[in-house]
Amino acid sequence: PVYSEVFGSGALRFEMDESGVTYRKRKTVYHLDWEEVKCISLNPDLLEQFTKRCYICFFAEDDACWLRSREEFNGRAFGVQYRRGLPEAIAQYTDLAICNLCEIRQEKA
């Protein structure tokens, strides 16, 4: 997987390959084929700031809304916490631009 974390009561996994993106949490599995992904966005954290706590979210709708935490994930919109190198990994599978990506890159400058 591109991303995985283990904490508390369970394990979370985010996987990305030629078929699409998948989010797994215990008995919950969400998957979007790349053809289904209409928008990719870097969403601000709970404090409305673009920091390393932001999520890169994948939306099956053209009019994407904000997702600020994993509790808001669903079968049509889910994501993964921002990590350096993740935008480049996403670019290997899709030509979609990541909205708001410049916000986090400005913070690091």
Stockholm file with secondary structure:
# STOCKHOLM 1.0

chainA/1-109         PVYSEVFGSGALRFEMDESGVTYRKRKTVYHLDWEEVKCISLNPDLLEQFTKRCYICFFAEDDACWLRSREEFNGRAFGVQYRRGLPEAIAQYTDLAICNLCEIRQEKA
#=GR chainA/1-109 SS CCEEEEETTEEEEEEEETTEEEEEETTEEEEEETTTCCEEEEECCTTSCCSTTCEEEEESSSSCCCCCSGGGCBTTEEEEECCTTHHHHHHTTCCCCEETHHHHHHHHC
#=GC SS_cons         CCEEEEETTEEEEEEEETTEEEEEETTEEEEEETTTCCEEEEECCTTSCCSTTCEEEEESSSSCCCCCSGGGCBTTEEEEECCTTHHHHHHTTCCCCEETHHHHHHHHC
//
